[in-house]
Each structure stands twice: as structure tokens, then as C-alpha cells.
């Protein structure tokens, strides 16, 4: 099965202009049984230019779940501003989870005081970690999710990721598609 993932990884990553990818299969970062629209996908035209990031349409206050287990290493939840202007870029609330392979999962635009974990907490895939919002550079309530790492020079880069979906199996996700979590 791992060989199949490797083959799919090579096939899919050849269409992405990034220097890294991995074959870990993530859970969708929202509650089990829910179906959610992906508003913007990899290399999106609005704010994901040259980024492997996903925007999941979640109404304000909806639960956000860990897509992968790890340790909470960063968190901001005091911000209460947001809007569709770049001037709000540093006003987002977020959670960052470190994974055991030197990658990080970033969960952005949480509502004010919307983190339900603390720095240092260990979480498992599927655990509820926060509540969605629209803080920072955000035109509506949603969850901005990305997996990233750092190169040898300390530069951050994002990477395409596989997700396990109930309705579409294991795959990279695309803009304007609906996905359901098992």
C-alpha cells in the first residue's frame, strides 16, 4: 500500500512546482460526518499564490479538528480583527502543531479566544483543537490549513498533502469541491 502512495505522490507532485511533498494521509480538519466546501485550494488566485494551502468553508464557531497528531508549538487567540484587506495579515488567530517528521500543520483564522488547546499539549488526529472564525486577512469565516516545513536555510515552504475523504477516497483536494470526513 505504501508503494501505491509513493507512486501517487510522484504522479501528483510532478504537477506541483514545489520542492517537497510527503505521503502522510491527513484527516480532514473538521468534525466527523460533516461535508465542507473547499473555497480555495493549492496555488489559489486570491491569497494562495505559490502556496499549498486550503480554505475550508466553516461558519464562525464551528469545531476545528487536528488533521494529524503532534504537539502544539504555537498559538495566538487574542485578535478580534479581520477583513479582506492585506492590512489584516498579522491579525489572525491560529494554532500550529508540530509533527514527528519535521513538518507543521497550521490552522488559521480562528475566532477570538477560539483555541481549545495550549502550547505544549499533545493532540491526536481528530481531536477538537479550536473554533473557526474570520480573524486576519479573511473575507469570511473559514479555516485556512496548510502543512509546511523549513529548508536548510530556514526558509518556510508549504507542501501538497493527501487527505482521507469519505466521498472521494485518498487524494489531494481542489478548489470548489465538497469533501466529507469519515
C-alpha positions as CSV (number, residue, x, y, z in Angstrom):
1,X,0.0,0.0,0.0
2,X,2.9,2.4,0.8
3,X,4.3,1.7,-2.7
4,X,0.9,2.8,-4.2
5,X,1.1,6.0,-2.2
6,X,4.6,6.6,-3.4
7,X,3.5,6.2,-7.0
8,X,0.6,8.5,-6.5
9,X,2.9,11.0,-4.8
10,X,5.3,11.1,-7.7
11,X,2.4,11.3,-10.2
12,X,0.7,14.2,-8.3
13,X,3.7,16.1,-7.2
14,X,5.1,16.3,-10.7
15,X,2.2,18.8,-11.4
16,X,3.2,21.0,-8.4
17,X,6.0,23.5,-8.5
18,X,7.4,22.8,-5.0
19,X,10.5,21.2,-3.7
20,X,8.9,18.8,-1.3
21,X,5.9,16.6,-0.7
22,X,5.2,13.6,1.5
23,X,2.9,10.7,1.6
24,X,1.3,11.0,5.0
25,X,-2.5,10.9,4.7
26,X,-4.2,13.6,6.8
27,X,-7.7,13.6,8.2
28,X,-10.0,16.5,7.2
29,X,-9.7,19.2,9.9
30,X,-13.3,19.4,10.8
31,X,-15.9,17.2,12.6
32,X,-16.5,13.6,11.6
33,X,-19.6,13.2,9.3
34,X,-19.6,16.8,8.1
35,X,-19.4,17.9,4.5
36,X,-17.5,21.1,3.7
37,X,-16.7,23.2,0.7
38,X,-13.1,23.9,-0.2
39,X,-13.3,27.6,-1.1
40,X,-9.7,27.9,-2.3
41,X,-7.1,25.3,-3.0
42,X,-3.4,25.0,-3.8
43,X,-2.0,28.0,-5.7
44,X,-5.3,29.8,-5.5
45,X,-5.9,33.0,-7.3
46,X,-7.0,35.1,-4.2
47,X,-4.4,34.6,-1.5
48,X,-2.7,31.2,-2.1
49,X,-0.4,32.2,-4.9
50,X,2.6,29.8,-4.8
51,X,1.3,28.1,-1.7
52,X,-0.1,24.7,-1.0
53,X,-2.8,25.8,1.4
54,X,-6.6,25.1,1.6
55,X,-9.5,27.1,2.8
56,X,-12.4,25.1,4.2
57,X,-15.7,27.0,4.5
58,X,-16.7,26.7,8.1
59,X,-19.2,29.1,9.8
60,X,-17.9,31.0,12.8
61,X,-17.6,28.9,15.9
62,X,-17.5,25.5,14.2
63,X,-15.1,23.0,15.6
64,X,-11.7,22.6,14.1
65,X,-10.0,19.2,14.5
66,X,-6.4,18.2,14.3
67,X,-5.7,16.8,10.8
68,X,-2.7,14.9,12.3
69,X,-1.3,14.2,15.7
70,X,1.5,16.1,17.2
71,X,2.5,18.8,19.7
72,X,1.0,22.3,19.9
73,X,4.0,24.6,19.4
74,X,2.4,28.0,18.6
75,X,-0.9,29.6,19.3
76,X,-2.5,33.1,19.1
77,X,-6.1,33.7,20.1
78,X,-6.3,37.3,21.3
79,X,-7.0,39.0,17.9
80,X,-10.5,40.3,17.1
81,X,-10.0,42.0,13.7
82,X,-10.2,40.6,10.2
83,X,-11.1,41.6,6.7
84,X,-10.4,41.1,3.0
85,X,-7.6,43.6,3.1
86,X,-3.9,42.7,3.3
87,X,-3.6,45.2,6.2
88,X,-5.1,42.5,8.5
89,X,-2.4,39.8,7.6
90,X,-0.9,39.9,11.1
91,X,-4.2,39.9,13.0
92,X,-5.1,36.2,12.6
93,X,-5.6,33.8,15.4
94,X,-4.0,30.4,14.8
95,X,-2.7,27.1,16.1
96,X,0.5,25.3,14.9
97,X,1.0,21.6,15.5
98,X,4.5,20.1,15.1
99,X,4.5,16.6,13.6
100,X,7.1,13.9,14.1
101,X,8.7,14.3,10.6
102,X,9.7,18.0,11.0
103,X,6.5,19.2,9.3
104,X,3.9,21.5,10.9
105,X,0.2,21.8,10.5
106,X,-1.1,25.4,10.5
107,X,-4.7,26.3,11.3
108,X,-5.5,30.0,10.7
109,X,-8.4,32.5,11.2
110,X,-9.8,31.1,14.5
111,X,-12.3,33.2,16.3
112,X,-11.1,35.3,19.2
113,X,-10.4,33.0,22.2
114,X,-11.1,30.1,19.8
115,X,-8.1,27.9,20.7
116,X,-9.2,24.9,22.8
117,X,-5.6,23.7,23.3
118,X,-2.5,25.2,24.9
119,X,1.1,25.3,23.7
120,X,2.8,22.1,24.9
121,X,-0.4,20.0,24.5
122,X,-0.2,16.7,22.6
123,X,-3.1,16.0,20.3
124,X,-4.2,13.1,18.2
125,X,-5.7,13.2,14.7
126,X,-9.3,14.1,15.0
127,X,-9.1,15.9,18.4
128,X,-11.0,19.1,18.6
129,X,-8.5,21.9,18.9
130,X,-10.3,25.2,18.2
131,X,-13.2,27.1,16.7
132,X,-13.4,28.7,13.2
133,X,-13.5,32.4,12.7
134,X,-12.5,35.2,10.4
135,X,-9.6,36.9,12.0
136,X,-6.7,38.3,10.0
137,X,-6.6,38.5,6.2
138,X,-10.0,36.9,5.8
139,X,-13.2,37.9,3.9
140,X,-15.5,35.4,5.7
141,X,-15.4,32.7,8.3
142,X,-13.3,29.7,7.3
143,X,-10.3,27.5,8.2
144,X,-7.1,28.1,6.3
145,X,-5.0,24.9,6.6
146,X,-1.5,24.2,5.4
147,X,1.4,21.8,6.0
148,X,4.8,23.3,5.9
149,X,8.4,22.8,6.8
150,X,11.7,24.6,6.5
151,X,14.6,24.2,4.1
152,X,18.3,24.1,5.2
153,X,18.5,27.9,5.0
154,X,15.4,28.3,7.3
155,X,13.0,29.4,4.6
156,X,9.5,28.1,5.1
157,X,7.8,26.2,2.3
158,X,4.4,24.6,2.0
159,X,3.7,21.1,0.6
160,X,0.8,19.3,-1.0
161,X,-0.9,16.8,1.2
162,X,-3.1,13.8,0.8
163,X,-6.4,13.7,2.7
164,X,-8.7,10.8,3.5
165,X,-12.2,11.7,2.4
166,X,-15.4,9.7,2.7
167,X,-16.8,10.7,-0.7
168,X,-13.6,10.8,-2.8
169,X,-11.1,8.5,-1.1
170,X,-7.4,9.4,-0.5
171,X,-6.5,12.4,-2.6
172,X,-5.1,16.0,-3.0
173,X,-8.0,18.4,-2.6
174,X,-9.1,21.0,-5.1
175,X,-10.8,24.4,-5.1
176,X,-14.6,24.5,-5.3
177,X,-15.1,20.9,-4.3
178,X,-17.1,19.4,-1.5
179,X,-15.4,16.9,0.9
180,X,-16.9,14.7,3.6
181,X,-15.0,13.5,6.6
182,X,-15.4,9.8,7.7
